[in-house]
Amino acid sequence: MALTNKRRAVSILAIGATSALVLAGCAGGNGEGDEGNGGGGNEIVIGTTDKIVSLDPAGSYDNGSFSVQQQVFPMLMGTPFGSSDVEPDLAESAEFTAPTEYTVTLPEGLKWANGNELTSSDVAFSFDRQLSIAHPNGPSSLLGNLESVEATDDLTVVFTLKSENDQTFPQVLSSPVGPIVDEEVFSADELTTPDTIVDANAFGGQYVITNYSENDLVAYEANPEYQGLLPAAKTETVLVSYYTDASNLKLDIQEGNIDVAYRSLSATDIDDLRGQDNVNVVEGPGGEIRYLVFNFDTMPFGAGTGEADEEKALAVRQAAAHLLDRAEIASQVYQDTYTPLYSFVPDGLTGATQPLMDLYGDGEGGPDADAAAAVLEEAGITEPVTLNIQYSNDHYGPSSGDEYALIKDQLESTGLFTVELSTTEWGQYSQDRREDVYPVYQLGWFPDYSDADNYLTPFFSENNFLINHYSNTEVQDLIAQQVSTEDPDERSALLGQIQEIVAGDLSTLPYLQGQQVAVTGTNVTGAEDTLDASFKFRYAALGIDE
């Protein structure tokens, strides 16, 4: 791809710091990286509209920041390309050594890129500071089950947990709370500035940062000594340019000014780019889901209404499930950048099933008006049901209005429902939905880590974040059981059982799963390798086919 004026300008900004890079050491992991772990000698320019909140892992809990952190900070656990299941990464081994003790062993000889030794003391320091700082924008809440962490010797770390055999804890170690930092550089009780981190070369991932202009340009250089879970970086230099306008991002990938556009082009722009010969649109499974929430107190026939009737309320939820045409929403509103979702756990994750396809509609994913009419009639509902649905006009993108206009049409076209749509800005919306203002409302979810539990516990546990008055003790017992079940097959069976039960109860109605989409030049390789169910975009997978 030709080095255009814009691309040349981006390169010039980075070249001074990049050429001065001296790697004083390594942050090797379990030795499974390719031989000769240097980059491939090429340069890739990536464009994104995602914003960085903080380079310090204790100060951010967002996609834009974690996208940077996962390139440059080592993590005890990680996911190989093409998988959603975690394995030891920086760690040599990681296992439960007692019901409430998770023990991690490091290999010998680890160093940070600046030459400092990387030991278990750095690991304990990293998690202690997360809990100590507990920054309001940070991810420390993910450590809710962590009682303490102790470095018992230079190579061993013992995590003491509050509840036994927590099978999600390895995933937590791969999440935004998991990056390990250099205790000789980072503050123990406050956020460390980007300049301090970059100047100290306090990195240990597949890349180091050589130039950092927050939300403008970040330049990376491959760490030639990296020997962790993932293969060696295919490209030596990666430049990430930050955009304030997605239309400019589209224009630059279209004209060859950048090599990769990742997050967040509009569905319309992506659809337009599909038809162009000079780019490839690469898709992979995404963790984002869209769903409707039913408030069990205020929905039609809900427990807090004057016509409370549990059987009729269930029939209303079931009829809506029979009528929802997911494929039509995905295609007409989102140009298939979302795909139909027939469960509570996205496709691609271990333990995911599709009970909503079996229970509702035509059994093949399409709607069924006759089934909707029958379930309402059986419950004794003979008049059209008035359904008040709330959606956010600013939080889930500009297409939410079209999305809910289509849902309204789908529900009303049979004459079984009369739908009243309302919209509120997110700040008020977030407060109102927790205070029983909305009978039925829109929400979306992006996971903290790629485990099915992260789509079940937050929604269906006794004190779930929806606060929609749904409670099923059998589901709660199964959730607690699956978290502590060590056998993968047994745990998957429990996860499937939970999905079947909540599909029958329908406290939420999932309908879309967002795809990950990257648009690349035709000579860029590897995007398909990292667009997997780990939901992590690893720059080291990207290469240039000369």
N, C-alpha and C positions, 0 to 999 in steps of 0.2 A: 504494500500500500504506500502510495507516494507520501512524502513528508510535506504536507501542505503548510501554508503560512501559520495557521493556528497551531498545528501540531508542532511545528518548529519552535514557536514561541513557548509552548508548554515544555518542550525539551530543554530549551536554553535556561529556563527558570530553575530547572533541576540539576543541570549538568555540573555546576560548581561543587555542590555538596556531594553528588554521586561520585565524581572522580576522586574526591578526597577521602573516600571511605576506606578505612582499614579495619578488617575484622580481626579482633584480638583473640577470639576464642570461638567456642561453639556451645549450642544448647542441645546436644544430641539426646535422642530418646532411646527406643528399644532396638536401634540398629537396623530397621527394616527399610530405610530409604535406599534409593538407587546408588550405585557406585559413583564416586566423583560428584558429590552433591552440589556442585555449582550450577548456576542458571545456564540456560541455553545460549546466551550471548545476544539475544534479540531484545527489542524494546516493545512494550505494549502500552497504549494509552487507553484508559478506561474513563468513561464519563458517567456521572450519577447525579441525581438530585437529592439523594439522601444526605442529611446533615449530620455532622459530628457534634455531639454534646460535650464529650470529654474524652481525651486520650487515656486518662487514668481510669482503669476498670472499676474503681470504687465510685466513680462519679457519673456513671451512665447506665441506662437500661433501655437501649434503643438500637434499632437495626443499623443506623448510620455509624454509630460509635463502635459497635461490636464488629462491624465489617472490617474496620481498621485493626482492632485489637486482636482478632483471631489470626491475622496475618503475621503479627510480630511478637506476640507473647506466647510462651509455651503453656500447655494445659496438661493436666495429669491424664485426662481421658479425652479421646477424640473419636471421630467416625471416619472410616476409610471411604474412598469414593464409591458411590453406588449403594450406600447402606445408611440405615437410620440407627443402627445398633452401635453402642460405644465399645471401644477397646482401649487398653493402655496406650498412651501416646508418649508424653514425657516419662511416664511411669514405666518401670520394668515389669511390675506386677501390681495388681490391686484386687483385694478380696476381703470378704468378711472373715475375721479371725475370732469373732464372738458375735452374739446376736446384736449387740449395740456398738461393735468396734469394726470399723472399716480401715484396713491397713494397706498403705501404699508404700512400695519399695522403689527407690530410684536407682538407675545404673550409676556406676562410678565414673568420675571424671567429667561431670557436666560443668559447663561454663557459660556465662552470659557472653554476648557478643563483645562486651568491653573487657573481657578477661576475668571478671569476678567469678569466684566459684559459685555454682548453683547447687544448693544443698537442701535438705529437708527443712532447715531453718527458714529459707526463703518461702517454702510452701506454707508452713505454719504462719509465718508473718503475713502472707497474702490474705489468708482467710480471717485471721485475727483483725487485720485492719479493716476488712469489709464490715465486720460486726462493730468495730469500734467507731468507725466513721459514720456508718449507717446513713449515708447521704440520701436526701429525699429523692434525688434523681437516680440513685444507685440500685443495684440488684440484691442488696443484703437480705431482703425478705425471702430469697430462695434458700437461705440457710436456716430456715425455721426449725428444721429437725437436727441442727448441729448443736450439741452440748459443749464440746470443746475440741481443740486440735492440738496435738503435741508432737514435736520432733523428738523421738526417743533415741535416735542416733543420727549421724550425718545423712544416712540414706533411707531412713524409715520415718514415716508419718502415720500417726494413729488418729483417726477421726472418731470421736465418741458421739453417738447419736442418741436422741431422746427416745425414739421408738425403734423396735427391733427389726432387723433384716429389711431395711428400706431399699427395695430394688430400684427405686428412682434416684438414689443418691449418686451412683456412677454417672447418670445423665446430668445431674446438677453440676458435677465436676467438669462437664463439657459445655456448660451454659455460660451466659454473660457474667456470672459470679466466679467463674473458674480460672481466669487467666492468672498465672503466677508472675510475680514481679520481683525485682531485685531489691532486697532490703537495704542495701548500701546506697540506694538512690532514692527510693520512695519514702515519703513520710509515713509514720505509723498512725498518725491521728488526724491528718488533713490531706486534702487532695494535692497531688504533685503536679506542677505546671508542665505543659507540653515541652517548653524550652528545656527544662531540667531533664526530662526523660530523653529527649532527642540528643541533647548535648552530651549526655552520659552514655549514649548508645546502649541503653538498658533494655535490650531486646533479646529474645531467644527463640523466636519462631522461624518459619521458613524465609522470612524477609526481615530486614532492618529498615528503619526510616532514615533517609538521608536528607530530606528537606520536608519541612512541615509548615504549611501555611493553611491554617484551619479553614475548612470549607471553601478553599480556593484551589490549592494544589498539594498533594502528598506524593512524594517520590520514594520508591522502595528499591532496595538492592537485595538480590538473593543472598542468603546466608550459606556460604559454600560448605560449612561443616554440619549443617542440619542433618540429623539422622533419626528423626522421629517416625511416627506411624505412616505419614504420607510420603509419596515419592519425592524426588528432588524437584525443585522449581524448574519448569520448562523455560522460563524467560528470566533473564538476569535483571532487567530493569523494568519496573512497572510504574507508570505515572497515572495518578487518578486526579481528574479534573472535575470540580464541583460546579453544578449548574443551578441557577435560581429558576430557570424556566425550562420545562420539559420540551417545549417546541424547539428551543435551541439545541437541546440534546438530540432530538430527532434529526434536525438539520445537519448536525455535525457527523453523526454516524452515517447518514445518507450520502453526504458528500465526501466521506473518507477522511475527515479531519481527526477522527478517533477510531480506534479499533473495536471497542466494545462499549455498548450502552446497557447499563444494568441498573434498574430502579431509578426513576419510575416513569416510563413512557405511558401515555394514555392508551386505552384499548383501541381507539380510533387510529392513533399513530402506528401502533403495532400492526394492525390490520393492513394499513397502507404500505408498511415496509415489507410485508409478506410478499408482495407482488413485484419487488424490485430485485434485479439480477445481481447487484453489487453487494448485497448483504444477505446474511442468513439469520432467520429468526429461530432461536433454539429454546425449547421448552422443557421443563422438568416438573416433577410434583412439587406442590407448594403446601405450606403448613397453614396458611390463612384460611379461615372458614367464615361464611356468612350464615346467619340463622335468625329465626324469629323466636322471641321469648314470650311465653304466656304467663301472665300473673294469675296464679291460682285463686287469688282473692277477688280481683277486679274484672277479670275476663267475663264474657257472657256466661251466666249461671255459676259464676265463681262463688267461693265460700263467703265472701263479704258483701255480696249483692242481695237485693231483696227477693230474687228468684233463685236462690242457691240450690243447685242440683248437681251433684258430682257426676252422675251418669250423663246428663246433658252436656255438661262442660267438656267431658271427655269426647263426646260425639262431635262437638264443635271443632275440637283440635284434630280429630281424626278426619273429619270432612275436609278441613283445610289441607291436610296432608294428602288426601286423595286428589285434590284439584291442582296442586302446585306442579307446574311444568318447568322443571329445572333446566332442561335442555334449551327451552325457548328463552329463558332469562340469560343463560350463559351465552347463547348465540346472538340474540337481538341486542342486548344491552352491552355485553362485554366482548363481543366478537371472538368468543371462545378462549379468551385469556383466563376465564374461570371455567371450571368443569362441574357438571352435576355431582352433588354429594348426597349419598344415600345412607349416611351413618353419622355418628357423633365423633368418630375418629377418622381423620382423613386417609384416603387411599395411599398406600405406600408405607404406612407405619405397621410395625409388628403388632398383630392382634386386631387389626381393623377388619370389620365385617360390613355387610350392607343390609341390615334388617329393614330399613325403611323402604327399600325396593320390594322386598317380599311382602310386607304388610300393607302397603298403600299403593294406590294407583293401579295401573294395569299389570303389575307384576314384572314389567320390563323397563321401568323407569319413567313411563309416561303417565299422564293424568287419567282419571276414570270418574266421570261425572255421575254415572249410575251408582258406583260404589259410595260416593259422597252422599247422594240423595238417600240411599238405603240406610246408611248409618244414622243420619239425622231422623229419618222416619221411625226407625226402630227405637230411638230414644224419645219419641213423642214430640219432636220439633217439627211443626207444620208450617211455620212462617219463616220468611227470610231472616237470617241472623244478622243483626247489626254488629259489625266488627270495627272497632276504633284502633287503627294501627298508627304508631308513631315511628318516624325515622329521622335520622340526623341529616341536616342539609349541608354539613361542612366536614364531618369527621371521616366519612367513608368514601370521599371522592365525589366528583361532580355528577356521576352517573346514578347516584342513589335515587334521585327524583324519577328517572326513567325506570329504574329497577322496581320501585314501589308502585308506579303507575301501571306497570305490566302485571305485578302481583294482584293489584286491585282488579284489573280486567279479568285475570284468570279466575278469581274467586267470584266475581259478579256475573260472569258470562252465563252461568247455569241458572241464575235466579235464586240460588241457595243463600247467598250472602249480599248484604249491602255494606260496602266498605267506606269508612270515613278516614281519609289520610290526613295526618298532621305532621308538621316538621318543626324542630327546635334546634338551635345552635348547641354545640356539644357541651359547653360549660353548664348550661341549665339542664340539658338532657341527662347528663350524668347524675345530677342531683335528683331530678324528678323520677327517674326510673327506679331509684332506690326507695322512694317514698310512696309507692303504689299509685302514682299518677297515671301510668300508662297500662291499659289492659293487655295490649299486645305491642311489641316493639322490636326494632332492629338492633342487632349487635353483631360485631365481628370479633375474631380471636386470632391471635398469632402466638404460637407456643413459646414457652420459656425454654423448653428442650424437647427433642424429638422422641417422646415416649407417649404411648396411648393414655397413660394416667393423666397427663397434662390437659387432656380434653374431657376427662371424667371427674376427677376430684374437684376442680374449681366450680363445676356446674351442678353436681349432684350430691356432694357431701352435705352433712347437716347444716353447716354454716357456710353455704356456698355464696360466691360473690354476686350471684344474680338477685338474691333476696326476693325470690318470686313465690315463696311459700310452698314450694314443692318439697316433700319429704317422703322417702321410701326407705324404711329401716333395712329391708333386704338388700337394696342397692348400697346403702351405707356400709353394711357388713361385708359385702362382696368387695367394695372398694378397699376397705381396710385389709381384707384377706389377700387381694392381688398384690398390694404394695409389698407385702412380706413373703410372697411365694417365690422361692428360689428357682424351681424347675420352670424353664421357659415355656414348655408345652402346657403345663398346668396353669401357668399365669395367663397364657393366651386364651385358654378355655374360659377362665374367669372373666377376662376382659370381654370376650364374646358374649358371655352370659349377661354382663352388665348392660351391654349395648342392646341386647334383645329386650330386657325389662324396660329400659328407659324409652325404647322405641314404642313400646306399648303404652307407656304413661304420657309421652309427648309433652314434657314440660318445656322443651325447646324443639324447634323444627329446623334442622340444618338443611341447606339447599344448594350452597355453592362452595367449591374448593378452589382457591386461587392457585394458578400455576406460577411457577417461577419462569421468567422470560428474560433472556439476554439476546440482544441483537449484535451481531458481530460482522466484521468484514469477512469476505469469502476465504481469506487465507488464514483465518484464526482457527486454531484447533483447541479442543479440550473443554469447551464450555459445557458440553453434554455430560462430561465426567463429574463436574462439581454441582450441576443442577440436580441434586438428588434429595432424598427425604431427610437428610441432616439439616436442610434449609440453611446451609452455610456456603457462601460463594468464596471459594478458595482461589486466589489469584495464581497460585503455583501450578494449577492445572492448565493454564492458558499458554499456548505457544503460537508461533508464527510459522506457517508452511511456506518456506522460501520458494 
